[in-house]
Amino acid sequence: MANVVKKAFVKSRRKVFNDVTISVSELSERMDKHIDAVHEEIHNTQLQINHNQMMIFDELNKRVKNSGTVYLNETEIIAKIFSGLKMYLDPRDIAVVPHIALDAIWEHRITSAWLATVKETDTVIDIGANFGYFGALAAQKTDKKKSKVIFFEANPHLIPYMKKTLSVNWLNEQSVIENLAVSDKAGEVVLNLLKDYIGSSSIQTAEQLDKYMHNKMYLETQEKIPVKAVALDDYCKEHDIKTVDLIKMDIEGYEAQAYQGMRKIIKASPAVTLFVEFTKDGYDNPREFYEQMQADFDYVYVIDDEGYITKPKDSSYEAVVGDADDWVMPIFSKKDNLANR
């Protein structure tokens, strides 16, 4: 009996050991497969990372190839931007110069929409030209013999930079620089030159700008200077400009006043388009100003996140401007086919 029990025990133990051996073998095989799958996933992930890095490097190489900045002195640099345009800039400015010099582009959404709108025979007016970025891009795209680009800039310190930019890019032929403020009537206004924000000087005081910018920037008035002002209607009449095709207006909260002096030329221009930096907190009655422009033009467009021009289903003040915390750039036009998406 004891031998029978012993044999049964040995047999049972061998079965258990065999089962354990099989289980360990199966587990080992499964682990090997899992490890192989993990290795393959790591390999594929590394390939994707390498591919993404290559794409990034390619994009950076394209930017480097088509852009660059050269330091000339403490008040002057020259930057080559995305379009090949070479721009003279003041490195002391922190409003737009760091973006143009380092990114080779400024406000890419607006830039994209602007270039999609400019036509080679256009008469273009850049009000608040700053260092001349948008005006120079328009001049670069237009026909030297069949177009005109007029730069209005109140800050006299910016004029030499624009002159050099136009000269080095051979754009003088169709371009005119006017060291004038644009207002509702001819006269003289006080321009507040801001410390650091050289390109953002304004007829509005630093305190007024601070109020509607909600203290997003530290603004300090460095100097106040008198400058000549002109109404665009008067300027066009004096220079025998019958119609205009494209206007960009960005004058730091003074747009509503300046607009009152250009309504005649807008009325006379059957295909005019206006890009306006609309800063609702900078105007006494923003809704009235918006609806005035809406009445003067046939269509309102907006710029989407990718820089395409679209026609909103609802073009009311509430829909387009709404509760914008800062500013928006609506496009008012007499063209029904401006949308490019």
Secondary structure, DSSP 8 states (H G I E B T S, - for coil): -HHHHHHHHHHHHHHHHHHHHHHHHHHHHHHHHHHHHHHHHHHHHHHHHHHHHHHHHHHHHHHHHH-EEEEEETTEEEEE-TTS-EEEE-TT--SSHHHHHHHS-SSHHHHHHHHHH--TT-EEEEES-TTTHHHHHHHHHS-TTT-EEEEE---GGGHHHHHHHHHHTT--TTEEEE--EEESSSEEEEEEEESS-GGG-BSS-HHHHHHHHTTSS---EEEEEEEEEEEHHHHHHHTT----SEEEE--TT-HHHHHTTSHHHHHH-TT-EEEE-B-GGGSSSHHHHHHHHHHHSSEEEEE-TTS-EE--S--SHHHHTTT-SS-B--EEES-S-----
